Amino acid sequence: MYVFDWKTNVLMQGYNQESMRKAIEANDYILQAHIYMEALASYLDLTQRLELAGFFFVFLRGLDSKGSGILFLERQLCIKK
């Protein structure tokens, strides 16, 4: 199972992997992803035995037919230390 988070940020440097990672770090979206993943994992543990695989950040303003605007992080990368 995956989590999708829709973002509407305007990234002046474009929507490549590096600029999206910088935006995620600058806005502390890793913490947000961690909270979402933990809440969903807790809920699923109570209801189903599905495993969370990762988190997609979808920057809506950067979407195109080539896949720009989407950044995927595996679950372990969404853990805030």
Z-matrix of the N, CA and C atoms (Angstrom, degrees):
N
C 1 1.436
C 2 1.533 1 107.94
N 3 1.305 2 114.83 1 145.98
C 4 1.461 3 121.87 2 -179.15
C 5 1.532 4 110.17 3 -123.78
N 6 1.324 5 115.42 4 154.57
C 7 1.460 6 121.85 5 174.14
C 8 1.527 7 106.89 6 -110.75
N 9 1.313 8 116.32 7 136.00
C 10 1.469 9 122.30 8 175.98
C 11 1.521 10 108.69 9 -114.39
N 12 1.320 11 115.73 10 134.67
C 13 1.465 12 121.12 11 176.87
C 14 1.523 13 107.60 12 -125.40
N 15 1.307 14 116.28 13 118.72
C 16 1.461 15 122.34 14 -177.49
C 17 1.522 16 109.67 15 -86.40
N 18 1.315 17 116.79 16 125.03
C 19 1.466 18 122.81 17 -179.93
C 20 1.523 19 109.24 18 -115.26
N 21 1.334 20 116.11 19 144.81
C 22 1.465 21 120.64 20 178.79
C 23 1.524 22 111.77 21 -116.16
N 24 1.326 23 116.24 22 15.66
C 25 1.464 24 120.54 23 179.97
C 26 1.524 25 111.73 24 -56.97
N 27 1.327 26 115.32 25 144.48
C 28 1.464 27 121.17 26 169.21
C 29 1.524 28 106.12 27 -95.47
N 30 1.323 29 116.83 28 118.00
C 31 1.459 30 121.41 29 179.42
C 32 1.521 31 108.45 30 -105.34
N 33 1.303 32 115.37 31 109.93
C 34 1.467 33 120.87 32 -175.58
C 35 1.528 34 112.14 33 -65.60
N 36 1.329 35 117.36 34 -24.22
C 37 1.467 36 121.50 35 -179.45
C 38 1.527 37 112.29 36 -87.38
N 39 1.327 38 117.31 37 3.98
C 40 1.459 39 120.89 38 -178.03
C 41 1.517 40 111.00 39 96.26
N 42 1.306 41 115.76 40 -179.26
C 43 1.460 42 121.68 41 -174.27
C 44 1.522 43 111.73 42 -114.48
N 45 1.332 44 115.90 43 42.67
C 46 1.458 45 119.93 44 174.91
C 47 1.530 46 108.50 45 -84.05
N 48 1.318 47 116.03 46 170.86
C 49 1.466 48 120.86 47 -175.56
C 50 1.532 49 112.25 48 -57.89
N 51 1.318 50 117.16 49 -41.96
C 52 1.464 51 120.75 50 -177.82
C 53 1.527 52 112.16 51 -65.21
N 54 1.327 53 117.47 52 -46.10
C 55 1.470 54 118.97 53 -178.18
C 56 1.530 55 111.38 54 -70.16
N 57 1.331 56 117.44 55 -32.38
C 58 1.468 57 119.02 56 176.17
C 59 1.526 58 110.57 57 -68.82
N 60 1.323 59 117.70 58 -39.88
C 61 1.473 60 120.71 59 176.53
C 62 1.528 61 111.03 60 -61.34
N 63 1.334 62 116.24 61 -42.00
C 64 1.464 63 120.21 62 178.49
C 65 1.526 64 110.77 63 -62.13
N 66 1.319 65 117.04 64 -42.15
C 67 1.466 66 121.02 65 178.75
C 68 1.524 67 110.91 66 -64.59
N 69 1.318 68 116.98 67 -39.80
C 70 1.460 69 121.33 68 178.66
C 71 1.517 70 110.46 69 -63.01
N 72 1.335 71 116.26 70 -43.63
C 73 1.466 72 120.22 71 179.21
C 74 1.532 73 111.59 72 -69.18
N 75 1.329 74 116.95 73 -43.95
C 76 1.468 75 121.16 74 -176.97
C 77 1.527 76 112.22 75 -64.23
N 78 1.328 77 116.71 76 -32.32
C 79 1.464 78 121.01 77 -177.89
C 80 1.524 79 113.50 78 -99.46
N 81 1.323 80 116.66 79 6.79
C 82 1.465 81 123.60 80 179.57
C 83 1.526 82 112.16 81 56.30
N 84 1.330 83 115.79 82 39.20
C 85 1.462 84 119.83 83 177.79
C 86 1.523 85 112.36 84 -71.39
N 87 1.343 86 118.09 85 -16.19
C 88 1.458 87 120.01 86 175.29
C 89 1.530 88 109.22 87 -64.45
N 90 1.326 89 116.67 88 -40.96
C 91 1.467 90 120.03 89 176.36
C 92 1.524 91 110.33 90 -61.41
N 93 1.310 92 116.30 91 -44.29
C 94 1.459 93 121.15 92 178.51
C 95 1.537 94 110.02 93 -60.40
N 96 1.323 95 117.08 94 -45.26
C 97 1.470 96 120.98 95 178.75
C 98 1.528 97 110.45 96 -61.47
N 99 1.316 98 116.20 97 -41.74
C 100 1.464 99 120.89 98 179.30
C 101 1.532 100 110.76 99 -60.08
N 102 1.315 101 116.28 100 -46.21
C 103 1.465 102 120.63 101 -179.93
C 104 1.529 103 110.45 102 -62.40
N 105 1.338 104 116.94 103 -45.68
C 106 1.467 105 120.44 104 179.07
C 107 1.522 106 111.06 105 -61.30
N 108 1.341 107 116.82 106 -45.16
C 109 1.460 108 120.88 107 -177.43
C 110 1.532 109 110.89 108 -65.25
N 111 1.326 110 117.44 109 -42.52
C 112 1.465 111 120.19 110 -179.75
C 113 1.524 112 111.34 111 -66.61
N 114 1.329 113 116.82 112 -41.79
C 115 1.466 114 120.07 113 178.99
C 116 1.528 115 110.61 114 -64.04
N 117 1.324 116 116.79 115 -44.05
C 118 1.462 117 120.03 116 179.93
C 119 1.522 118 111.10 117 -67.82
N 120 1.325 119 117.11 118 -41.02
C 121 1.474 120 120.32 119 178.33
C 122 1.527 121 110.27 120 -61.09
N 123 1.315 122 116.82 121 -41.43
C 124 1.458 123 121.12 122 178.78
C 125 1.525 124 110.50 123 -63.65
N 126 1.307 125 116.51 124 -45.10
C 127 1.470 126 121.02 125 178.60
C 128 1.529 127 110.77 126 -62.40
N 129 1.329 128 116.30 127 -46.80
C 130 1.463 129 119.87 128 -177.52
C 131 1.526 130 111.36 129 -65.86
N 132 1.327 131 116.87 130 -33.90
C 133 1.460 132 120.29 131 178.39
C 134 1.521 133 110.25 132 -62.29
N 135 1.323 134 116.05 133 -30.80
C 136 1.459 135 120.20 134 179.59
C 137 1.521 136 112.45 135 -82.31
N 138 1.325 137 117.57 136 -24.41
C 139 1.458 138 120.00 137 -172.05
C 140 1.531 139 114.68 138 -115.01
N 141 1.322 140 116.85 139 -34.80
C 142 1.461 141 120.58 140 -173.99
C 143 1.519 142 109.56 141 -147.54
N 144 1.289 143 115.95 142 169.83
C 145 1.464 144 121.02 143 177.14
C 146 1.524 145 109.70 144 -111.17
N 147 1.318 146 117.21 145 56.33
C 148 1.460 147 121.82 146 177.10
C 149 1.519 148 109.33 147 -98.82
N 150 1.301 149 116.21 148 145.93
C 151 1.463 150 120.56 149 179.57
C 152 1.524 151 109.97 150 -103.02
N 153 1.334 152 115.56 151 135.68
C 154 1.459 153 120.98 152 177.13
C 155 1.529 154 109.00 153 -81.87
N 156 1.323 155 116.14 154 128.04
C 157 1.466 156 120.23 155 -176.36
C 158 1.522 157 112.85 156 -99.01
N 159 1.325 158 117.15 157 -32.22
C 160 1.453 159 117.93 158 -177.70
C 161 1.508 160 113.22 159 174.85
N 162 1.321 161 113.33 160 -172.21
C 163 1.457 162 122.29 161 -170.64
C 164 1.521 163 109.36 162 -132.55
N 165 1.315 164 116.90 163 127.14
C 166 1.462 165 122.38 164 175.26
C 167 1.524 166 109.75 165 -103.56
N 168 1.321 167 116.66 166 124.80
C 169 1.456 168 122.28 167 169.08
C 170 1.521 169 105.51 168 -96.55
N 171 1.325 170 117.03 169 119.78
C 172 1.458 171 121.40 170 -178.28
C 173 1.523 172 107.97 171 -113.14
N 174 1.325 173 115.40 172 108.50
C 175 1.464 174 121.50 173 178.82
C 176 1.532 175 107.04 174 -87.25
N 177 1.327 176 115.64 175 100.74
C 178 1.465 177 121.75 176 -171.71
C 179 1.522 178 113.28 177 -57.84
N 180 1.324 179 118.26 178 -36.72
C 181 1.462 180 120.65 179 -178.28
C 182 1.521 181 112.64 180 -71.76
N 183 1.331 182 117.34 181 -15.08
C 184 1.450 183 120.75 182 -177.47
C 185 1.516 184 114.80 183 -105.31
N 186 1.337 185 117.43 184 1.26
C 187 1.466 186 120.11 185 -177.91
C 188 1.522 187 111.55 186 -66.32
N 189 1.311 188 114.83 187 136.56
C 190 1.466 189 120.65 188 172.50
C 191 1.528 190 108.84 189 -149.61
N 192 1.305 191 116.74 190 178.55
C 193 1.467 192 121.25 191 -176.05
C 194 1.525 193 113.17 192 -71.09
N 195 1.323 194 117.58 193 -10.64
C 196 1.470 195 121.29 194 -179.77
C 197 1.521 196 112.62 195 -94.54
N 198 1.319 197 117.17 196 -0.64
C 199 1.459 198 120.72 197 178.33
C 200 1.512 199 114.74 198 93.86
N 201 1.316 200 117.30 199 6.19
C 202 1.464 201 119.08 200 176.47
C 203 1.517 202 109.61 201 -65.77
N 204 1.325 203 115.51 202 151.24
C 205 1.449 204 120.81 203 177.01
C 206 1.512 205 114.55 204 93.36
N 207 1.333 206 118.02 205 2.32
C 208 1.460 207 121.28 206 -179.28
C 209 1.523 208 109.30 207 -122.53
N 210 1.319 209 115.38 208 127.59
C 211 1.461 210 121.48 209 177.64
C 212 1.522 211 108.14 210 -126.17
N 213 1.334 212 116.57 211 127.45
C 214 1.461 213 122.02 212 -179.75
C 215 1.520 214 109.99 213 -108.54
N 216 1.326 215 116.26 214 134.93
C 217 1.458 216 122.17 215 172.90
C 218 1.524 217 108.68 216 -122.96
N 219 1.331 218 116.01 217 131.49
C 220 1.455 219 119.56 218 175.12
C 221 1.517 220 109.08 219 -66.95
N 222 1.320 221 115.97 220 157.65
C 223 1.468 222 120.71 221 -173.24
C 224 1.525 223 112.06 222 -52.98
N 225 1.318 224 117.60 223 -43.98
C 226 1.466 225 119.62 224 -176.12
C 227 1.528 226 112.14 225 -64.93
N 228 1.322 227 118.55 226 -21.34
C 229 1.458 228 121.31 227 177.12
C 230 1.530 229 112.50 228 -81.08
N 231 1.319 230 116.36 229 -8.15
C 232 1.472 231 121.22 230 179.69
C 233 1.520 232 111.44 231 -98.14
N 234 1.308 233 116.97 232 12.07
C 235 1.455 234 120.85 233 179.69
C 236 1.521 235 108.95 234 -92.20
N 237 1.305 236 116.27 235 120.02
C 238 1.458 237 123.01 236 -179.91
C 239 1.516 238 108.75 237 -87.76
N 240 1.320 239 115.41 238 125.02
C 241 1.470 240 119.65 239 -179.12
C 242 1.495 241 110.83 240 -102.26
